Amino acid sequence: MPENFDEYAKNYDSVFTYSEIGKAQRKRVYHFLKEGILTNSKLNILELNCGTGEDARYFFEKGHRVLATDISSEMIKVAKEKHQNTSIRFQEKDITKITSETFSEKFDLIFSNFGGLNCLSPQELEKFISVSISLLKPKGKMALVIMPKFCLWERLYFTLKGEFRKAKRRNTNDAVLANVEGVKVPTWYYNPKEVVSLATNHYKTITIKPIGLKIPPSYLESFFSKKKGLLKLLIWAEKLYTNPFWAKYSDHYLIVFQKK
């Protein structure tokens, strides 16, 4: 798996981070994080699947202490180069090998954005959630952005193209080889109820929010680059849909847990 994302690292920012769709979806994540999750007090944050460090920079600029990790050595290399003038700590870590002894500190918040945990099989995800509780301080929180099994945009887009198998590709319990800029990445999709079920013994669920119900998936960036007015309208419309009901129909959703 590391080599998959090593290949992607050099283009990740141009393809997603700095794309209009990428920025719009990330802004929605930040909007919900500010609602009682990111407090005025200084938090010690562990970020998993940090990519090139865009979220780590956001947390750092808000005054928080950040340890950002990723399985890809190339992603970490890019992140360190981008943020060398900050005190953000970047480390190469495989999430499937993290244990209660991996870190010498406890965290107020564990964060993972944009489907990083979708690279884990159900068994690996269950194991991670069980381990994560030992990494948090009392009443610590975990905020995860995950891709569900039914994305309205994806159903519509591939159906209109006549690619009916792709339209339903998320709706399976098996791994799907997702195309990430030409790289095939094994991906599992999880609806909110599935993740809540895995976490219920360790966490209470704080909130679930849709990310990308009206804002399209990033692979439609080239199409919407020629229809900026329509994209602005969709970004505005996204603000109207915050009910947890819509989470399972979005491109991603944010789910926040608190340690029991």
C-alpha positions as CSV (number, residue, x, y, z in Angstrom):
1,M,0.0,0.0,0.0
2,P,2.7,2.6,0.7
3,E,4.0,2.5,-2.8
4,N,0.4,3.4,-4.1
5,F,0.4,6.7,-2.2
6,D,4.1,7.3,-2.8
7,E,3.2,7.6,-6.5
8,Y,0.3,9.8,-5.8
9,A,2.2,12.2,-3.5
10,K,3.8,14.4,-6.3
11,N,0.4,15.2,-7.8
12,Y,-1.9,15.2,-4.7
13,D,-1.9,18.9,-4.1
14,S,-2.6,19.9,-7.6
15,V,-5.2,17.2,-8.2
16,F,-7.1,17.6,-4.9
17,T,-5.8,20.0,-2.2
18,Y,-5.8,23.1,-4.4
19,S,-8.7,22.1,-6.6
20,E,-12.0,24.1,-6.1
21,I,-13.9,20.9,-5.2
22,G,-11.2,19.8,-2.7
23,K,-11.1,23.2,-1.1
24,A,-14.9,23.3,-0.8
25,Q,-15.2,19.9,0.8
26,R,-12.3,20.6,3.2
27,K,-14.0,23.9,4.2
28,R,-17.1,22.0,5.2
29,V,-15.1,19.7,7.3
30,Y,-13.5,22.6,9.1
31,H,-16.9,24.3,9.5
32,F,-18.2,21.3,11.5
33,L,-15.0,20.8,13.4
34,K,-15.3,24.4,14.8
35,E,-18.7,23.5,16.2
36,G,-17.6,22.3,19.6
37,I,-14.7,20.0,18.5
38,L,-11.9,22.5,18.1
39,T,-12.0,24.5,21.3
40,N,-10.2,27.7,22.3
41,S,-7.8,25.7,24.5
42,K,-4.7,24.2,23.0
43,L,-5.2,20.6,21.9
44,N,-2.7,17.9,21.3
45,I,-3.9,16.4,18.0
46,L,-2.9,13.1,16.3
47,E,-3.6,13.1,12.6
48,L,-3.7,9.9,10.6
49,N,-3.3,9.7,6.9
50,C,-2.2,13.3,6.8
51,G,-1.1,13.4,3.1
52,T,0.8,16.5,2.4
53,G,-0.1,18.1,5.7
54,E,-2.9,20.6,4.7
55,D,-5.0,19.8,7.7
56,A,-2.0,19.7,10.0
57,R,-1.2,23.2,8.9
58,Y,-4.8,24.3,9.6
59,F,-4.7,22.9,13.2
60,F,-1.3,24.4,13.8
61,E,-2.4,27.9,12.7
62,K,-5.3,27.6,15.1
63,G,-2.8,27.2,17.9
64,H,-2.9,23.4,18.4
65,R,0.0,21.0,18.8
66,V,0.1,18.5,15.9
67,L,1.6,15.1,15.3
68,A,0.8,14.2,11.7
69,T,1.4,10.7,10.3
70,D,1.0,8.9,7.0
71,I,2.0,5.5,5.6
72,S,3.6,7.1,2.6
73,S,7.2,8.2,2.9
74,E,6.8,10.5,-0.1
75,M,3.7,12.1,1.4
76,I,5.6,12.8,4.6
77,K,8.5,14.2,2.5
78,V,6.3,16.6,0.7
79,A,4.6,17.6,4.0
80,K,7.9,18.3,5.7
81,E,9.0,20.4,2.7
82,K,5.8,22.4,2.7
83,H,5.7,23.1,6.4
84,Q,9.4,23.3,7.3
85,N,8.9,26.7,9.0
86,T,6.4,25.3,11.5
87,S,6.6,23.1,14.6
88,I,4.3,20.4,13.1
89,R,5.8,16.9,13.7
90,F,5.5,14.6,10.7
91,Q,6.1,10.8,11.0
92,E,5.8,7.9,8.7
93,K,3.4,5.4,10.4
94,D,1.3,2.5,9.2
95,I,-2.1,2.8,10.8
96,T,-2.5,-1.0,10.9
97,K,0.7,-1.3,13.0
98,I,-0.2,1.4,15.6
99,T,-0.5,0.0,19.1
100,S,-1.1,1.5,22.5
101,E,2.7,1.7,22.9
102,T,3.4,3.5,19.6
103,F,3.3,7.0,21.0
104,S,4.7,8.3,24.3
105,E,1.9,10.8,24.7
106,K,-1.9,11.0,24.9
107,F,-4.0,13.1,22.6
108,D,-7.1,15.3,22.9
109,L,-8.2,14.5,19.3
110,I,-7.5,11.9,16.7
111,F,-8.3,13.1,13.2
112,S,-8.4,11.4,9.8
113,N,-9.7,13.2,6.7
114,F,-11.0,12.2,3.2
115,G,-11.3,8.5,3.3
116,G,-7.9,7.5,4.7
117,L,-9.7,4.9,6.9
118,N,-11.4,3.5,3.8
119,C,-8.1,1.8,3.0
120,L,-8.7,-0.5,6.0
121,S,-10.6,-3.7,5.8
122,P,-13.4,-4.2,8.3
123,Q,-11.1,-6.3,10.6
124,E,-8.4,-3.6,10.4
125,L,-10.8,-0.8,11.1
126,E,-12.2,-2.6,14.1
127,K,-8.7,-3.2,15.4
128,F,-7.8,0.4,14.9
129,I,-10.9,1.7,16.8
130,S,-10.1,-0.7,19.7
131,V,-6.5,0.6,19.8
132,S,-7.4,4.3,19.4
133,I,-9.1,4.4,22.8
134,S,-5.8,3.9,24.5
135,L,-4.2,6.8,22.6
136,L,-6.7,9.4,23.9
137,K,-6.9,11.4,27.1
138,P,-10.0,11.0,29.2
139,K,-13.0,12.5,27.3
140,G,-10.8,12.7,24.2
141,K,-12.5,12.8,20.8
142,M,-12.0,11.1,17.4
143,A,-13.1,12.8,14.2
144,L,-13.1,10.7,11.0
145,V,-14.1,11.6,7.4
146,I,-15.2,8.4,5.7
147,M,-16.7,7.5,2.3
148,P,-20.1,5.7,2.5
149,K,-21.6,3.0,0.3
150,F,-24.1,5.1,-1.5
151,C,-23.0,8.4,-3.1
152,L,-25.8,10.2,-5.0
153,W,-23.3,12.0,-7.2
154,E,-21.5,8.8,-8.1
155,R,-24.8,7.0,-8.9
156,L,-25.9,9.8,-11.1
157,Y,-22.6,10.4,-12.9
158,F,-21.9,6.8,-13.9
159,T,-25.5,6.0,-14.7
160,L,-25.6,8.9,-17.2
161,K,-22.4,7.5,-18.7
162,G,-24.0,4.1,-19.0
163,E,-21.4,2.6,-16.6
164,F,-23.9,0.9,-14.4
165,R,-21.5,-1.4,-12.5
166,K,-19.4,1.7,-11.5
167,A,-22.6,3.4,-10.4
168,K,-23.1,0.8,-7.8
169,R,-19.4,0.0,-7.0
170,R,-19.5,1.3,-3.5
171,N,-22.4,-0.8,-2.4
172,T,-20.4,-3.9,-1.4
173,N,-18.7,-5.4,1.7
174,D,-15.7,-6.4,-0.4
175,A,-12.7,-4.3,-1.4
176,V,-13.0,-2.1,-4.5
177,L,-9.9,-1.2,-6.5
178,A,-10.5,2.5,-6.6
179,N,-8.6,4.5,-9.3
180,V,-6.5,7.2,-7.6
181,E,-4.8,9.1,-10.4
182,G,-4.0,5.9,-12.3
183,V,-3.1,4.0,-9.1
184,K,-5.4,1.1,-8.0
185,V,-6.0,1.3,-4.3
186,P,-8.0,-1.4,-2.4
187,T,-10.9,0.5,-0.8
188,W,-13.8,-0.5,1.5
189,Y,-16.8,1.7,2.0
190,Y,-18.6,2.1,5.4
191,N,-22.0,3.6,6.2
192,P,-22.2,5.6,9.4
193,K,-24.2,2.8,11.2
194,E,-21.4,0.3,10.5
195,V,-18.7,2.6,12.0
196,V,-20.9,3.4,15.0
197,S,-21.4,-0.3,15.6
198,L,-17.7,-0.9,15.6
199,A,-17.1,2.0,18.0
200,T,-20.0,1.6,20.4
201,N,-18.1,-0.3,23.1
202,H,-15.5,2.4,23.4
203,Y,-17.1,5.6,22.3
204,K,-20.3,7.6,22.3
205,T,-21.2,9.3,19.0
206,I,-21.2,13.1,19.1
207,T,-22.2,14.0,15.6
208,I,-22.5,12.8,12.0
209,K,-22.4,15.3,9.1
210,P,-22.6,15.0,5.3
211,I,-19.6,16.2,3.3
212,G,-20.2,16.3,-0.4
213,L,-23.9,15.9,-0.8
214,K,-24.2,18.8,-3.2
215,I,-20.5,19.5,-3.7
216,P,-19.4,16.9,-6.3
217,P,-16.6,14.3,-6.0
218,S,-13.1,15.6,-6.9
219,Y,-12.9,13.5,-10.1
220,L,-15.5,16.0,-11.6
221,E,-13.1,18.9,-11.1
222,S,-12.3,19.2,-14.8
223,F,-16.1,19.3,-15.7
224,F,-16.9,22.0,-13.1
225,S,-13.8,24.1,-14.0
226,K,-15.8,25.2,-17.0
227,K,-19.0,25.7,-15.0
228,K,-17.8,27.8,-12.0
229,G,-21.2,29.5,-11.5
230,L,-22.9,26.1,-11.1
231,L,-20.2,24.9,-8.7
232,K,-20.6,28.0,-6.6
233,L,-24.4,27.3,-6.5
234,L,-23.7,23.7,-5.3
235,I,-21.3,24.9,-2.7
236,W,-24.0,27.3,-1.4
237,A,-26.6,24.5,-1.5
238,E,-24.4,22.2,0.6
239,K,-24.9,24.5,3.6
240,L,-28.6,23.6,3.6
241,Y,-28.0,19.9,4.2
242,T,-26.5,19.3,7.6
243,N,-28.9,16.6,8.9
244,P,-27.1,13.2,9.7
245,F,-29.7,11.5,7.4
246,W,-27.8,12.8,4.4
247,A,-24.4,11.4,5.5
248,K,-24.9,8.0,3.9
249,Y,-25.7,9.6,0.5
250,S,-22.7,12.0,0.4
251,D,-19.3,11.6,-1.1
252,H,-17.9,11.6,2.4
253,Y,-19.2,12.1,5.9
254,L,-17.7,13.4,9.2
255,I,-18.3,11.3,12.2
256,V,-17.2,12.4,15.7
257,F,-16.8,10.1,18.7
258,Q,-16.0,10.9,22.3
259,K,-14.2,8.4,24.6
260,K,-16.5,6.9,27.2
